[in-house]
């Protein structure tokens, strides 16, 4: 069975059935065409709006978005914030590239390749004449429109046919009227709010002019497991999630330049397989708030906060900034490299502060050197050749920054490359460095 997107890292997402959110539902096909009662509040106005949106996707000859995810995961008083890029590029009938987390699916029209970074494996098969959801991975549990979530791939590949199934899993729905229209990157939007039958609360931001979905938010703090879904140990509390997915800029019907958009390359250091192993990494062991050695419950607490970091031979006994990044994981990684270099420059006169970059086993040295040279980065960079550090640090997305104290204990962790991170990381380093 093909594993869902980045299940190797986000174990709890599989439990909640929310994995379809990432990359518009990569490897999470709808499993039924079931119909049920219409949701409360489904007026002709709302139905017309959603049908127009689905019609735009169904007729689109090409589609491209620049998705960015912000994920808040809660367990008790501990909150973990993760930011990661994701993207979908699609050209009918059978070209696609989906990037999100540790997984990539690419079809150049002749071949279909799916890569799982966490397993260091990939599959490659002839591309179908027309792509369908099952071509991108069958047998994954839960998720998508078959549980009431928005699923961009299903919109593109199934169009209006998805409407009845989608609505059958929604309990209530309404259009939210505001005195002034809500805007996404300056574009006025209709806001559709609904609650699924599994208690997830979802807001859709649909461009008033183009009927394209520009953003959706999911409040999963009260979400329940669907009947017949994956089984779990009832003694383990369900983690809860809030997710914001910004898709804009979304470009439809403008085609692609010939060449690299859908190019397939053999992933370095990976093994080609016929089928992926159906194995799961253990769930992350979230510490109790009292286990964080006095750090207390604070925003962005990582499961390993206050714990010794996995051994890194190249890490000196200094206050350290460690950046996990990849040349293949989106533009946020390039921003992160430049950000890390600015922090290295800021502390260049302090011998008790060091910066270390760590790239994945899929990155070639030429690609790494090209990025470092382009960003004029001089900090030391090593390769996680066997993926042990990625697993040991419980990486939940790339890029990810860690701040370690002189005893090599993790004191701060954050994923993404937001503009505010530089001052945040500098402040954390200043708190730990020698007076």
N, C-alpha and C positions, 0 to 999 in steps of 0.2 A: 504494500500500500504506500502511496506517495505521501510523505509527511507534509502537513500544512506549513505555510510560510513561517519560517523562523520559530517553529515550535520548539526547537532545540534551546531557545533562549526564553521565549515567552510561554512557559508551560501553562501559566494560569489563563492565558488568552484562549487556549483550547477549551479549558473548562467552561469559560463564560460564553463560548461560541462567538467571540468577537473578532476572530482572525481575519474574517473577510474584509474588515475595514482597511487593513494594510494593502496598498497597491491595488485598490479597487477589487479585492477579492481573489488575489493570486492563489491558485491551487485550491480554491474552495468552491467547487461547482454546486449549483443548486441541484437538489436530489429528487424533486418532485414537481408536479404541475398541480398540486392540490389546490382546491378552492374551498372557501368557507364563507361565513357570514361577513358582510361588509362592516368595516369599522364604524363606530359611532362618529357622527360628524362628517362623514364623507359626502360632501355636497357636490352638485354638478360643477361648481366653480373649482373645487379642489381636484376633482377627477379630471376635468379638462386641463388644468395646469400640469398635472403629473403626466397625463397622456401626451401632451405637447412636448414635455421634456423627453419622454421615452421615444417619441417619434423623431426628435432631433438626433438622438444617439443611433436609432435604427437606420436612419438615412445617411449618416455621416460616412463619407468615403475615407476620411482619415481623422485621427484624434490624437491630441497630445496634451498632457497636463504636467504640472510641476508640483506634485503633491508634497506637502510637509505635514508630518504628524507630531502632535504634542500629546503625550500619554502620561496621565497621572494615575499611579497605582497605589492603593491604600491597603494596609493591613494593620488593624488596630490604630495606634497613633502614629504609625510610620507611613510616610508618604515618599514614594520614589517618582521622580519626574524624568521622563525620557523624551528627547526630541530626535527625530530622524527624518531625512528626506525619503521620498518615494516617488516613483514616476511611472506613467503608462504612455507608451507610443504605439499606435495601431493604424494599420492601413489595410483596407479590404483588398482581397478576401482572406489573406492568410499571413500577413506580416505583423509582428508584434515584438515589443520589448517591454518587460515589466521588471522594475528594480525596486526592491524593498527589503529592509533588514538583511538577512544573510542569504537571500535567494534571488535568482535571476531567471527569467524565462524569455527566450529569444527565438523568433522564427524569421528567417530571411526569405520565406516563400518556398524554399527547397528543403530546408532542414529545420527541425524544432529541437532546441537545446534547453534543458532545465538544469540549473546549477544550484547545489546546496553547499554553501561555504562550511557550515557546521560539520558536515559529514566528509568534506573534501571529495565529493562525488558529483558526477553529472551524467545525464542521459542525453542521447541524441538519436532522433528518429526522423524519418521522412515527414515533412510538413504536410498536413492535410490540404486538400484543395480549398476548403473553407473551414476556418477555425470555429470550434465550439468549446463550451465550457469543459467538456470531458477531455478534450485534447490537452488541457492545462493541468490535469491531475484529477483522477477519480478516486472516490472512496474516502475523502476527508470528512471528518465528523462535523456536524453543525454548520452554522455561519450563513451569511449572505441573505438574499431575499427570502430564502426558505425559513428564516427566523425573523424577518421583518427589517433587516438592516439594508441601507443603501449599498449597492454593489455595482460599480461602474462597468466592470467587465460584463456582467449580466445585462446591463442596459445596452452595451455596444453589440453584444453577440446575440441577444434574444429580443431586444426592442420591446414593442408593446405587448408581446406574449408574456412578459414577466409580471404584468400589472396585477392580474387576479391572484397569483400566488403571493406576491408581495403584500397585497392588501389583506389576504386571509390570515396573516400573522400579526396584524395591527389591531389593537383594542379600540383606540380613539384617535382622532386626527382633527386638526383645525388649522386655519390660516391665522397668523398673529398679525394684528393691525397695530402699527406704530404711528405716532403723529408725524414723524418723518421717516421715509423709507430707510431700512438698514442697508448699508453699502458694504461691498467687498471690493477692495482696491478701487474705490470710487464708482462702482457699478451698483445701481439700485437693485435690490433683491426682494422677491417674495419670500416670506419666511413661513415654512410649513412645519408645525410642531406635531409630533405624534408619540404615542406610547405603545410599545409592542405588547403582545400577550405575555411576554416574559419580563415585563416591568422595566425594560430599557426605555429611556426617554431620549428622543432624537429630534434634532432641529435641522432642517434643510434650508440652504440659502440658494435660491434659484434666480438667475439673472432675469430681470423683467423683460429685457430686450431680446435675448437670444434663447431663453428657456434652458440654459445650461446650468448644471449644478456646479457652484463655485466653492462651496464649503459645506461640511456637515459636522455637527457636534453630537456626541453620544454621552449621556449620563448613565453609567451602568452601576451606580452605587446601590440600587435596589434590584438589580437584574437577578433573575432566577434561571436555573437550568431548565431547558425545555424537556418535556416528557419524551422518553426514548433516547435522550442524549447520552453523552459519555458518562460512565459511572465514576464515582470518586469516593474517597474515604470521608464519611460524614463527620468524623471527628476533627477534620482539618477545616478551619474557617475559610470561606470563599474570599479571596481578595476582591476588591472592587475597583472599578476603573472609570475615569473620565477621559474621553478622547476628543480632540479637535483635529479635523483634517481639512487643511486649506489646499484646494486643488488649483486655484487660479495662479498664474495665467493658464487658461484652457484654450487651445487652438483647434478648430474644427474645419475640415474641408480645405486646407491649404497645402496638403501633400508634404513630401519630404524631399530634401536634396538627395540625389543618388549617392550611395556609398556607405557611410559608416553607421547610420542610424540603426539598421537591422543586421549589421555585420556579425558573424559568428566566428569566434576564435576558440582554440583549444585552451581551457583554463590551466594555467601552470600549477603543477603540484597536485593535480586532482586525478582521480581514477574514474574512467568511464565504466558505467554499470548498466545492466538491463533494467534493474529495478532498485529503488532506494531501500535501504534497510528500514524496517518499521520498528525503530527503537527511539526511546525518549531519554533525554538527559534528566537526571533527578531534579525535582523542584528546588529552587533556591531556598536555602534555610534562612528565613528572615529572623534576625535576632529580636528578642524581646526588647522594649525600650530601655530596660535597665541593663542590658548587656553591652551597651555602647560606651562603657568606661567613662561615664560622666558627661558624654556629649549630649545626651538627652534627645527627645524627639524633635527633630528640626526638619524643615522642608528639604527634600532632596536626599534623605538618608538612604544610603545604599545598603544592600544586605550584608556587605563586608565592612561597613563603617566601624572604625575602632578595632578592627581585626588586623593581624599581620597580613601584608600583601604576599601573594605568591612570589617565590624566589625569582629574581631577575639578576643574572650574573653581572650585567652591565650597569646596574643601579648602585650608585655610591651612597654612603651613609650621610646623606644630606637631605634637607627639605627638597622634595622632588615634585615636579609636574610631569606626569606621564600621559602621553597622548596616544590612544589607539586610533588608527585611521587607515584608509585604503584608497588607492587610486581608482577603484572601481565602484565606490559607494556614493557617488553623487557630489555635486559642487560644494556641499557643506564641508566636506573633508579638505578641500583646497583652502577654504576660508579658515578652517581650524589650524592648518599648518602655518598660515601667515600669522594667526593669533598667537600660536605657541612661540613663534619667533619673536614677536613683539614683547612677550613676557620674558623670553630669554635675554633680549636686549636690555629690558628694564632692570634685570638683576645681574647684568654682566659683571659688575664690580663686586658682587657678593659671592665669595667662594663657598658659602654654605647653601647655595641654591643651584639646582641643576634641572635641565629639561631633557626628557628622553621621548623620542617617538618610536612607536611599534606598529609595523605594518603586517598585513595578513599574509598567509601562505599563498594566496592567489595573485599577489602583486609581483610583477617582474622587477628586477633591479633597475633596468633601463627606465621603466615608468616611474619608479620611486625617485631616481636621480633627476628625472625630468621635472617632476613637481618641486622637489627641493631646490633645484637651480632656479626654476621660474619664480619661486617665492623667496629666493635669496635666503633660504633657511640653512643655518649652520649648526643647529643642535644635532646631537647624536641620534641616529635612527637605526633600529635593529629589526629583523624580520622574525615573526612568530612562525617559524618554519613548520612546526607540527600542530599548530593551533592550541597548544597547551596553555599559553598565557590567556588567549581569548576565553577559553573555558574557565581557567582558574580565577580570572577577574570577574566572571559572570557578566560579560559584556552584553548589553541589551540594545545596542545600536551603535553605528559609527557615524561620526567621530564621537569618542568618549574621552573625557579628561578625568584624571585622578590626581589628587594632591596627597602626598605621603609625608609623614614626619620623619625625623632622623632615625627613628626605630623601625622605619618601613611599615608603619601602620597607616591604613587608609583613613584619612580625615575628611575627605570631601570627594564627591563624584558627581559629574553632570555630563549628559549627552547633548550633542548638538553644537551649533556654532553661532549662537545668537550674539548680537552686538554687545549686549550687557555682560557677556561672560568674561571678557578681559579684566574688567575692574573687579568682578566677583572672584576670579581666580587669584589675581594679585593680592586682594585682601586676605584670602585664605592663606596664601604663602607668607604674607607679612605676619600673620598671627603665629606662625609656627617657626619662623626662622630665628636663628640665634640673635640675641640682642647685641 
